[in-house]
Amino acid sequence: MQAVVIGSGFGGLAAAIRLAAAGHDVVVLEQRDRIGGRAYLYELDGFRFDGGPTVLTAPFMFEELFALAGERLEDHVRLVPLDPFYRAFDADGSHFDFHADAARMREEVARRSPADERGYERLSRRVSRIFDAFYPYTERPMMQVHVMLRMLPFLLRHRAALGVQRLVDGCIRDPFLRRALAFHPLLIGGHPARTPALYSLIVEFERRWGVHYAVGGTAAVVDALGALLERLGGRIRCGVEVDAILVQDGRITGVRLEDGSELPADVVVSNADPGYTYDRLLGAAHGSTGGPLRSTKPSMSLHVLYFGADRTWPDTPLAHHNLLLSGDSRRVLGRVFGRPRSSRTPRPEPVSADDLFLYVHLPTRTDPSMAPEGCEAMYVLVAAPPLDDGETVPEASARRIRDLVVDLLDRRYLPGLATHLRVEHAIGPEHFRDVLNTPRGAAFSLQPTLFQSGWFRPHNRSPRVDGLYLVGAGTHPGAGIPAVLASGKIAADLIARRRPGRRPASRRPGPAMDAVSR
């Protein structure tokens, strides 16, 4: 069977590896000059910057892929366990560390707020029960609504439909701990108050399997997966843009490239955003019934700043992964998530660094090879609203965000940073829209709300076109490296069970399809 995979993010690579291991003829088409999708690598004047995801957990999911070729992950990638997982800073400079060890976490909570130690234990038990109830669904397709209905008793019993913030607030009293312990939805583009507590299984993923760093950065994992695919007989073509997915009589026949050439295929696995796949690559004849993601809630977007400094800060309080949490999270999150679509209201402008949610990644804390000797590499993620239709972030606004970030880091964490910057690079919402082809520049595709989860998300197998499968952040089970790896497994399993000649249902395909086509 001939399989074409569009895009080389973790979801696309995972699906391609599984298909190649099953003996299929697989080619991955990547529009950029190297593989990885959002997990791109920028190399600037001796500095190496991971372009996107930096938090690695659940190494067993990578181990599974190498085992398909009879190989071991550790022979190709060196993973370093991190402790603390994260360091969260309050506006006053105090911090809270997330640890792997449960006893140390209780001690950390008690150090901050002794009255919350028992509440934290109660929260941990609830999160563990949520994980046990919902984890099995993350590696199964959600093609039928009855599968989601089976989850309803668990949702009610564990109150997992309530927001993550509400789950935390029900157990914790300290305002800073409430913000810190509810931050995880932001890692997948969600608002802590709107993301259902079932997504707190992310926390349990980290507890059970740790948070890791790959020496050489996340790009080292991407490169190892690409090499694994080629050893299995798969092919990778970079610098190749797909213009259209070709369909005849409701079935996939191949893809047309930007240069007009065509590649035949029995199946196509799209790692592109579902909105782009249906509205742009399939078009009105087979996919779209309106604008991309017209009536769904997009995730937040991002400004990502990459800094290379010609010195190091051995005494900085910053750890490898850092969260700089504003004292007024409601105001900050309202700025990011509260702007109505097509409202024609001005894009909210930050007045100070306290108007920003920041994640700071310092890989050179763990891996000096990411920068020239005696230098520091860092990556700062700034949460931002998605773009409105046709909108562009004014250059002055992007520059102001950059200046606020540099000033904050210089004053509180990395004194002298402003005068020691050697290289800089930045991407913003337009990059996610125009380069990564995500509608409205939504950095994580769909926002993880209850009615954009499970069966309500775009399905991993198209209900309209026989032979079309979807993987990545916009499909089930969602955003984040473990989830997109799971989407690749789900798609490959569906293809393995595929009955050639199956015609797509003629009835309306339901909310999951409507989600990308309205």
MOQUI-V562901 format. One line per field, one symbol per residue. ss: DSSP state (~ for helix, > for strand, _ for the rest). psi: psi as a letter, one per 30 degrees, with the letter a starting at -180 (. if undefined). burial: # if it has 24 or more other C-alpha atoms within 12 Angstrom, else .. A space follows every 10 residues. Layout:
ss=???
psi=???
burial=???
//
This chain:
ss=_>>>>>___~ ~~~~~~~~~~ ~___>>>>>> __________ >>>>__>>>> _____>>__~ ~~~~~~~___ __~~~___>> >____>>>>_ ____>>>>__ _~~~~~~~~~ ~~_~~~~~~~ ~~~~~~~~~~ ~~~~~~~~~_ ____~~~~~_ _~~~~~~___ __>~~~~~~_ ____~~~~~~ ~_~~~~~~__ _____>~~~~ ~~~~~~~~~_ >>>>___~~~ ~~~~~~~~~~ ~___>>>>__ _>>>>>>>__ >>>>>>>___ _>>>__>>>> ___~~~~~~~ ~~________ _______>__ >>>>>>>>>_ __________ >>>>____~~ ~~~~~~~___ __________ __~~~__>>> >_~~~__~~~ _____>>>>> >>>>______ ____~~~~~~ ~~~~~~~~~~ ~~____~~~~ >>>>>>>_~~ ~~~~____~~ ~____>___~ ~~_~~~_>__ >____>_>>> ____>_____ ~~~~~~~~~~ ~~~~~~____ __________ ~~~~~~~_
psi=kkkkkjkhae eeeeeeeeee fggljkkkjk fafllfbfhl kkjjhfkkkk fckfjkliff eeeeeeffgg lkefffkjkj kkjleljkkl fgfllkkjle keeeeeeeee eejefgeeee eeeeeeeeee eeefefffgk lhfkffeeff feeeeeeghf flleeeeeff fkekeeeeee fgfefffggl keffklffff feeeeeeefl klkkkflffe eeeeeeeeee ffflkkjlgj kkekkkkkhg kkfalklegf lkklkekkjj glkeeeeeee eeaeefekga lkhegljlll akkkkkkkkg llifgkfkae kkkjklfiee eeeeeefgkk khfgkkkkkk elffgkkkkk kiffeejfff llkglkklkk kjklllklkg kkkkeeeeee eeeeeeeeee efeikgeefg kelklklaee eeefefhkkg gjfgbkkile ghlbfflklf kkfejkgkkk laffakfalk eeeeeeeeee eeeeeegkjk fkklkflkfl eeeeeff.
burial=.######### ########## ##.####### ##.####### ###...#### #########. ######.##. ..#...#.## ########## #..####### ....##.##. .#...##.## ..##.##### #.###.#### ###....#.. #..##..### #########. ########## ########## ########## #######..# ########## ########## .######..# #######..# #######... ..######## ########## ###..####. ########## ########## ###...#### #######.## .########. #.....#### ..######## ########.# ##..###### ########.. .##....#.. ##.###.##. .###..##.. ########## ###.###### ########## ########## ########## ########## ########## ######.... ........## #######.
//
